[in-house]
């Protein structure tokens, strides 16, 4: 069963550039290396770059749990811990997920 969740983060505005760099590295590695990570999308609210939202999709609970133990995720968590002012994880029930292959990039 798919695991889809959203993370709402507030980042220290003085650290936002460093945070974005570490987040981008973590997302790239997760999607490239981990077969159970189906997608990770990160955005910030317009006009409020410190308000970051991440939508995550994993093949199943085991894939999610494996993700939490990877070196790239642990590096991200360790190096961003002092940057994150708040974190709220929202569990979801997927209704419909669709994307055109290869159409989303930075």
C-alpha positions as a Markdown table, in Angstrom:
| # | Residue | x | y | z |
|---|---|---|---|---|
| 1 | Unk | 0.0 | 0.0 | 0.0 |
| 2 | Unk | 1.4 | 3.4 | -1.0 |
| 3 | Unk | 2.5 | 5.7 | 1.8 |
| 4 | Unk | 1.9 | 9.4 | 1.0 |
| 5 | Unk | 2.6 | 12.1 | 3.5 |
| 6 | Unk | 3.2 | 15.9 | 3.5 |
| 7 | Unk | 5.7 | 17.7 | 5.6 |
| 8 | Unk | 5.1 | 21.3 | 6.6 |
| 9 | Unk | 8.4 | 22.9 | 7.7 |
| 10 | Unk | 9.3 | 26.4 | 8.8 |
| 11 | Unk | 13.0 | 27.1 | 8.3 |
| 12 | Unk | 15.2 | 29.8 | 9.9 |
| 13 | Unk | 15.1 | 32.5 | 7.2 |
| 14 | Unk | 18.8 | 33.2 | 7.7 |
| 15 | Unk | 19.5 | 29.5 | 6.8 |
| 16 | Unk | 17.1 | 29.1 | 3.8 |
| 17 | Unk | 19.7 | 28.9 | 1.1 |
| 18 | Unk | 21.8 | 26.3 | 3.0 |
| 19 | Unk | 18.6 | 24.4 | 3.8 |
| 20 | Unk | 17.5 | 24.3 | 0.1 |
| 21 | Unk | 20.9 | 23.0 | -1.0 |
| 22 | Unk | 20.8 | 20.1 | 1.6 |
| 23 | Unk | 17.1 | 19.3 | 0.8 |
| 24 | Unk | 17.8 | 19.2 | -2.9 |
| 25 | Unk | 20.8 | 16.8 | -2.4 |
| 26 | Unk | 18.7 | 14.5 | -0.2 |
| 27 | Unk | 15.8 | 14.4 | -2.6 |
| 28 | Unk | 18.0 | 13.7 | -5.6 |
| 29 | Unk | 19.8 | 10.9 | -3.9 |
| 30 | Unk | 16.6 | 9.4 | -2.5 |
| 31 | Unk | 14.8 | 9.3 | -5.8 |
| 32 | Unk | 17.9 | 8.1 | -7.7 |
| 33 | Unk | 19.1 | 5.4 | -5.2 |
| 34 | Unk | 16.0 | 4.1 | -3.4 |
| 35 | Unk | 13.5 | 2.0 | -5.5 |
| 36 | Unk | 10.8 | 2.4 | -2.9 |
| 37 | Unk | 10.9 | 6.3 | -3.1 |
| 38 | Unk | 8.4 | 7.0 | -5.8 |
| 39 | Unk | 8.5 | 10.7 | -5.6 |
| 40 | Unk | 9.5 | 13.6 | -3.4 |
| 41 | Unk | 8.4 | 17.2 | -4.3 |
| 42 | Unk | 9.5 | 20.2 | -2.3 |
| 43 | Unk | 8.0 | 23.7 | -2.7 |
| 44 | Unk | 7.9 | 26.9 | -0.7 |
| 45 | Unk | 5.0 | 29.3 | -0.3 |
| 46 | Unk | 5.1 | 32.2 | -2.6 |
| 47 | Unk | 6.6 | 35.2 | -0.8 |
| 48 | Unk | 7.5 | 33.0 | 2.2 |
| 49 | Unk | 10.5 | 30.9 | 1.2 |
| 50 | Unk | 10.9 | 29.8 | 4.8 |
| 51 | Unk | 7.6 | 27.9 | 4.7 |
| 52 | Unk | 8.6 | 24.7 | 2.9 |
| 53 | Unk | 6.2 | 21.9 | 2.0 |
| 54 | Unk | 7.3 | 18.4 | 0.9 |
| 55 | Unk | 5.0 | 15.7 | -0.5 |
| 56 | Unk | 6.5 | 12.2 | -0.3 |
| 57 | Unk | 5.4 | 9.0 | -1.8 |
| 58 | Unk | 6.8 | 5.6 | -0.9 |
| 59 | Unk | 5.9 | 2.1 | -2.4 |
| 60 | Unk | 5.0 | 0.8 | 1.1 |
| 61 | Unk | 5.8 | 1.2 | 4.8 |
| 62 | Unk | 9.0 | -0.9 | 4.5 |
| 63 | Unk | 10.3 | 1.5 | 1.8 |
| 64 | Unk | 9.5 | 4.5 | 4.1 |
| 65 | Unk | 11.2 | 2.9 | 7.0 |
| 66 | Unk | 14.3 | 2.0 | 4.9 |
| 67 | Unk | 14.4 | 5.6 | 3.7 |
| 68 | Unk | 14.8 | 6.9 | 7.2 |
| 69 | Unk | 18.0 | 4.8 | 7.7 |
| 70 | Unk | 19.8 | 5.8 | 4.5 |
| 71 | Unk | 23.1 | 7.8 | 4.8 |
| 72 | Unk | 21.7 | 10.6 | 2.6 |
| 73 | Unk | 18.6 | 11.1 | 4.8 |
| 74 | Unk | 20.5 | 10.9 | 8.0 |
| 75 | Unk | 23.0 | 13.5 | 6.7 |
| 76 | Unk | 20.1 | 15.8 | 5.8 |
| 77 | Unk | 18.4 | 15.4 | 9.2 |
| 78 | Unk | 21.7 | 16.0 | 11.1 |
| 79 | Unk | 22.8 | 19.0 | 9.0 |
| 80 | Unk | 19.4 | 20.7 | 8.9 |
| 81 | Unk | 18.3 | 20.1 | 12.6 |
| 82 | Unk | 19.4 | 23.6 | 13.7 |
| 83 | Unk | 17.7 | 25.2 | 10.6 |
| 84 | Unk | 14.2 | 23.7 | 11.2 |
| 85 | Unk | 12.0 | 25.9 | 13.5 |
| 86 | Unk | 9.0 | 23.6 | 13.1 |
| 87 | Unk | 8.0 | 20.3 | 11.4 |
| 88 | Unk | 4.5 | 18.9 | 11.1 |
| 89 | Unk | 4.0 | 15.5 | 9.3 |
| 90 | Unk | 0.6 | 15.0 | 7.8 |
| 91 | Unk | -0.5 | 11.4 | 7.0 |
| 92 | Unk | -2.8 | 11.2 | 3.9 |
| 93 | Unk | -5.0 | 8.8 | 2.1 |
| 94 | Unk | -4.1 | 9.0 | -1.6 |
| 95 | Unk | -7.1 | 9.6 | -3.9 |
| 96 | Unk | -5.4 | 10.0 | -7.3 |
| 97 | Unk | -1.8 | 10.5 | -8.2 |
| 98 | Unk | -0.7 | 11.2 | -11.7 |
| 99 | Unk | 2.3 | 12.8 | -13.5 |
| 100 | Unk | 3.7 | 13.0 | -17.0 |
| 101 | Unk | 7.1 | 11.1 | -17.0 |
| 102 | Unk | 10.1 | 13.4 | -17.4 |
| 103 | Unk | 8.1 | 16.6 | -17.3 |
| 104 | Unk | 9.1 | 18.0 | -13.9 |
| 105 | Unk | 12.6 | 19.3 | -13.3 |
| 106 | Unk | 14.3 | 22.2 | -11.6 |
